[in-house]
Amino acid sequence: MSVSTARPGPLSGCTIAVTAHRRADDLIAAFERRGAKVLHAPTLQIVPVADDHALLEATRRVIANPPDDVVVTTAVGFRGWIEAADSAGLAADLLGTLEQSRILARGPKARGAIRAAGLVEHWSARSETTVEVVDWLRDQGVSGRKIVVQLHGLSDPALQDSLRTAGASVRGLEVYRWGPAPDPALVERMIGQIGTGAVDAVVHTSAPGAQAMLDSAALTGQYDALIAALKSGRVLNACVGPVTAGPFVNLGLEPLVPDRFRLGALIRIVTDRLTDDNARSIETEHGQLVIRGGAAVLDGVVLPLGPGPRAVLAALVAAGGDVVSRPELLAVLPGAEDVHAVEVTVNRLRTAIGKPELVRTVVRRGYRLAVEAAGVPS
């Protein structure tokens, strides 16, 4: 799991987990520019088959037996297909064949790749789902038609079967496939941090990647903690679109999804949500204090905190300046057994903050924050 170095920005102090393999660099760079620390642990990896003889043989069959309809499901897949054909000297013949076919795009990104190849799509799905493409084809009538479907990493064979049932001849063409995580141990550690609330957000760009995170959590005994963290809202769970959100929706979760299913919109909505600090911030005598996943921000200064000090500080912020007893703080400390651990952790917190007077001792009662609020005694 690579960990980026943050710079000052609106997301200063935030930690964001990125599960993507493809285009992860774009997400990481965007969040880093906004000041976030990024944990990158791809839950899957794309395995191209551009050199696979099966892809080239399938391409030759398409050229020899031209389809009536071609369904383009992903931009990366379609571009990879054309590039593989070009490397084998088949690009001109393939493009000539596709020009004579009715090309259907699953969405804007697929449509862009089609046009970049000098072709024009006949129709494009608004929902950006293969289901809508299949429904459209069935409505048009497919009996006797030859259809080629450019497959993506999590293709649903039932959709192709529904076209066959309607009388079509369907061929799937695989350009890339999803492989296992490059480093499962990194994914396991990331899931552990999500489960403990040590990250502020986890961001997904594909349904297979989202499902792989859930599967990995189940295999490593972290499933319940992960689901509890996502349900509680302690960790923002964000997906680029409704298809990506599907594995979570199926579990009754409600991930954050932007109105436009694009990386730019995803970055904006995550940034907006994380910078809405009303629920996790308080005005103190030393400036605004904001709680983040693995840090706190006091008057614009990021203060890295360990799990114990952060848990104590979060409880004090939630109390809004009221006294929090030692037993109450003991209850939020992971692994602590007696109130002495609370005192040690408070001292560590004061040292980390650099302003010991921010956390005040109330004799025989507990601790509270020195907040900027009328009526709160000094």
HUNORZI-V996177 format. One line per field, one symbol per residue. ss: DSSP state (H for helix, E for strand, - for the rest). phi: phi as a letter, one per 30 degrees, with the letter a starting at -180 (. if undefined). A space follows every 50 residues. Layout:
# HUNORZI-V996177
ss = ???
phi = ???
This chain:
# HUNORZI-V996177
ss = -EE-----------EEEE-----HHHHHHHHHH---EEEE---EEEEE-- --HHHHHHHHHHHH----EEEE--HHHHHHHHHHHHH---HHHHHHHHH- -EEEE--HHHHHHHHH------EE-----HHHHHHHHHHH-----EEEEE E-----HHHHHHHHH---EEEEEE-EEEEE---HHHHHHHHHHHH----- EEEE--HHHHHHHHHHHHH---HHHHHHHHHH---EEEE--HHHHHHHH- -----EE-----HHHHHHHHHHHH---HHHEEEE--EEEEE---EEEE-- EEEE--HHHHHHHHHHHHH----E-HHHHHHH------HHHHHHHHHHHH HHH--HHHEEEE---EEEE-E-------
phi = .dbdcdbeldcejdbbcccdcdideddddddddcjdccccbedbbdcdcd cdddddddddddddbeddbbcccbdddddddddddddcicdddddddddc cdcccdledddddddddicbddabdddibdedddddddddjbeidcbccd dbdbdcedddddddddjdccbcbccbbdcdeebedddddddddddcidcd abbbbadddddddddddddcicddddddddddidcdccbdaddddeeddd cidbddbddcdbddddddddddddcdcedbbadcdcjdcbdcdbabbchi cdcdbdededdddddddddijddcddeddedcddidcbdddddddddddd dddibeddccdceiblbaddccadjcdd
